[in-house]
Amino acid sequence: MGRTMVTWLVERPVGDMRPGDHAWLAFASADEREQVVGTFVYDALKTDEKVVYVTDAGPGELPDTLTRRIDPAPFAEAGQLRLIPHEQACLKRGHFAPDLMLRTLEQEIAVAFDEGYRAVRITADMSWALREPKGSELLLGCEGWFEAAVSPSTMAMAICQIDPHRCTPDQLTALRNSHEVLVKANPAFDDGILRITRTFEPPGLRLEGELDGARHAVFAETLSSVTAVNRQIHLDLTKLRFIDLGALNLLAGHAMRMPAGSVLILDNLPPDVANIIEMVGWDRFPGLSHGHRNGNGASS
């Protein structure tokens, strides 16, 4: 079967995935993979959905974001969590066999349907296949078959994981374009007025909407959670329509309390906000820095 090339891509939080979605995750870090895949698996196990995970790992070695919330072992014993080693799922005589992968997936979807599950979630980290001779070509073919198996389905959804550092830029683009959905972590906060989303490359937060006094506390809490594990934090403000002086003061105070050598970088900063920061002098505070600017005068 020839591979299917998708000409458009939809970006979707993992919590919004639905049957028929064949999603792509080029994870920038182990943390991003855990946030996305761990949530994908957890959301299935806490409901009446089955998980098929192609991995050589055991239940206790699955993403930390999953194992911190539940013990996967009972689900594996009961069959709701199906862990299939690579050798069984997609290897023939030790080499990657895309046709075997297709048959495995089709069989697992059929079995889940017969078992009465309302949906089946499939995921696999395929980075290892790139080590094979002509690995990227084989993987592209596999993705085409994956698309054919999942997209028409009314009960299956899938996330194909890959480490982008193992691909050339051209390979990465081709593989990404063989999917219909780009999956990302769920927002850390979203009340319809302000949305805060984790970013992983660079590490930080993306703010969208309006940041006012009613949302200072949740913003401060989320900001503290990411600065606790990263020395350089980027705040992407491209889609932030409003920020009050109290929130700017919160940013300045947070930057001053960060450990020596740490920095809070304001990316895509709207010009009017940049002017206020410079007028008050917050831009001279240690630990607070402007990001790059795009052609419209905002940071990029």
FENLIN-V801346 format. One record per residue. RES is the residue in three letters. BURIAL is I if it has 16 or more other C-alpha atoms within 10 Angstrom, else O. D_FIRST is the distance of its C-alpha to the first C-alpha in whole Angstrom. Layout:
RES_BURIAL_D_FIRST / RES_BURIAL_D_FIRST
This chain:
MET_O_0 / GLY_O_4 / ARG_I_6 / THR_I_9 / MET_I_12 / VAL_O_15 / THR_O_18 / TRP_O_21 / LEU_O_22 / VAL_O_24 / GLU_O_27 / ARG_I_28 / PRO_O_30 / VAL_I_29 / GLY_O_31 / ASP_O_30 / MET_I_26 / ARG_I_25 / PRO_I_22 / GLY_I_19 / ASP_I_20 / HIS_I_17 / ALA_I_20 / TRP_I_21 / LEU_I_24 / ALA_I_25 / PHE_I_28 / ALA_I_31 / SER_O_33 / ALA_O_33 / ASP_O_35 / GLU_I_33 / ARG_I_30 / GLU_I_33 / GLN_I_33 / VAL_I_30 / VAL_I_28 / GLY_I_32 / THR_I_32 / PHE_I_29 / VAL_I_29 / TYR_I_33 / ASP_I_33 / ALA_I_30 / LEU_I_33 / LYS_O_36 / THR_O_34 / ASP_O_33 / GLU_I_29 / LYS_I_27 / VAL_I_26 / VAL_I_23 / TYR_I_24 / VAL_I_22 / THR_I_25 / ASP_O_28 / ALA_O_30 / GLY_O_33 / PRO_I_34 / GLY_O_37 / GLU_O_35 / LEU_I_32 / PRO_I_33 / ASP_I_37 / THR_I_37 / LEU_I_35 / THR_I_38 / ARG_O_41 / ARG_O_40 / ILE_O_40 / ASP_O_39 / PRO_I_36 / ALA_O_37 / PRO_O_38 / PHE_I_35 / ALA_O_33 / GLU_O_35 / ALA_O_35 / GLY_O_31 / GLN_I_31 / LEU_I_29 / ARG_I_27 / LEU_I_27 / ILE_I_24 / PRO_O_25 / HIS_I_22 / GLU_I_23 / GLN_O_22 / ALA_I_19 / CYS_I_17 / LEU_I_19 / LYS_O_19 / ARG_O_22 / GLY_O_23 / HIS_O_19 / PHE_I_17 / ALA_I_14 / PRO_I_11 / ASP_I_10 / LEU_I_13 / MET_I_13 / LEU_I_11 / ARG_I_13 / THR_O_16 / LEU_I_15 / GLU_O_15 / GLN_O_18 / GLU_I_20 / ILE_I_19 / ALA_O_20 / VAL_O_23 / ALA_I_25 / PHE_I_25 / ASP_O_27 / GLU_O_29 / GLY_O_30 / TYR_I_29 / ARG_O_28 / ALA_I_26 / VAL_I_24 / ARG_I_23 / ILE_I_21 / THR_I_21 / ALA_I_21 / ASP_I_22 / MET_O_20 / SER_I_22 / TRP_O_23 / ALA_I_19 / LEU_I_20 / ARG_O_23 / GLU_O_20 / PRO_O_20 / LYS_O_17 / GLY_I_17 / SER_I_16 / GLU_I_13 / LEU_I_12 / LEU_I_13 / LEU_I_11 / GLY_I_8 / CYS_I_10 / GLU_I_11 / GLY_I_8 / TRP_I_7 / PHE_I_11 / GLU_I_11 / ALA_I_9 / ALA_I_12 / VAL_I_15 / SER_I_15 / PRO_O_16 / SER_O_18 / THR_O_22 / MET_I_23 / ALA_I_20 / MET_I_20 / ALA_I_19 / ILE_I_21 / CYS_I_19 / GLN_I_22 / ILE_I_23 / ASP_I_26 / PRO_I_26 / HIS_O_28 / ARG_O_26 / CYS_O_24 / THR_O_25 / PRO_O_25 / ASP_O_22 / GLN_I_20 / LEU_I_21 / THR_O_21 / ALA_I_17 / LEU_I_17 / ARG_I_19 / ASN_I_17 / SER_I_14 / HIS_I_16 / GLU_I_18 / VAL_I_21 / LEU_I_24 / VAL_I_26 / LYS_I_29 / ALA_I_32 / ASN_I_34 / PRO_I_37 / ALA_O_40 / PHE_I_43 / ASP_O_42 / ASP_O_45 / GLY_O_44 / ILE_O_46 / LEU_I_45 / ARG_I_42 / ILE_I_42 / THR_I_38 / ARG_I_38 / THR_I_37 / PHE_I_36 / GLU_O_35 / PRO_O_38 / PRO_I_40 / GLY_I_42 / LEU_I_41 / ARG_I_40 / LEU_I_43 / GLU_I_42 / GLY_I_45 / GLU_I_49 / LEU_I_50 / ASP_I_54 / GLY_O_56 / ALA_O_55 / ARG_O_52 / HIS_O_54 / ALA_O_54 / VAL_O_50 / PHE_I_49 / ALA_O_52 / GLU_O_50 / THR_I_47 / LEU_I_48 / SER_O_50 / SER_O_47 / VAL_I_45 / THR_I_48 / ALA_O_49 / VAL_O_46 / ASN_O_45 / ARG_O_48 / GLN_I_46 / ILE_I_45 / HIS_I_44 / LEU_I_44 / ASP_I_42 / LEU_I_44 / THR_I_42 / LYS_O_42 / LEU_I_45 / ARG_O_48 / PHE_O_51 / ILE_O_52 / ASP_O_56 / LEU_O_59 / GLY_O_59 / ALA_I_55 / LEU_I_56 / ASN_O_59 / LEU_O_56 / LEU_I_54 / ALA_I_57 / GLY_I_59 / HIS_I_55 / ALA_I_55 / MET_I_59 / ARG_O_58 / MET_I_55 / PRO_O_56 / ALA_O_57 / GLY_O_54 / SER_I_52 / VAL_I_51 / LEU_I_50 / ILE_I_48 / LEU_I_48 / ASP_I_45 / ASN_I_44 / LEU_I_48 / PRO_I_49 / PRO_O_52 / ASP_O_54 / VAL_I_54 / ALA_I_54 / ASN_O_57 / ILE_O_59 / ILE_I_58 / GLU_O_59 / MET_O_62 / VAL_O_63 / GLY_O_62 / TRP_I_59 / ASP_I_58 / ARG_O_60 / PHE_O_60 / PRO_I_58 / GLY_I_55 / LEU_I_54 / SER_I_52 / HIS_I_50 / GLY_I_47 / HIS_O_45 / ARG_O_46 / ASN_O_44 / GLY_O_45 / ASN_O_46 / GLY_O_49 / ALA_I_47 / SER_I_46 / SER_I_42
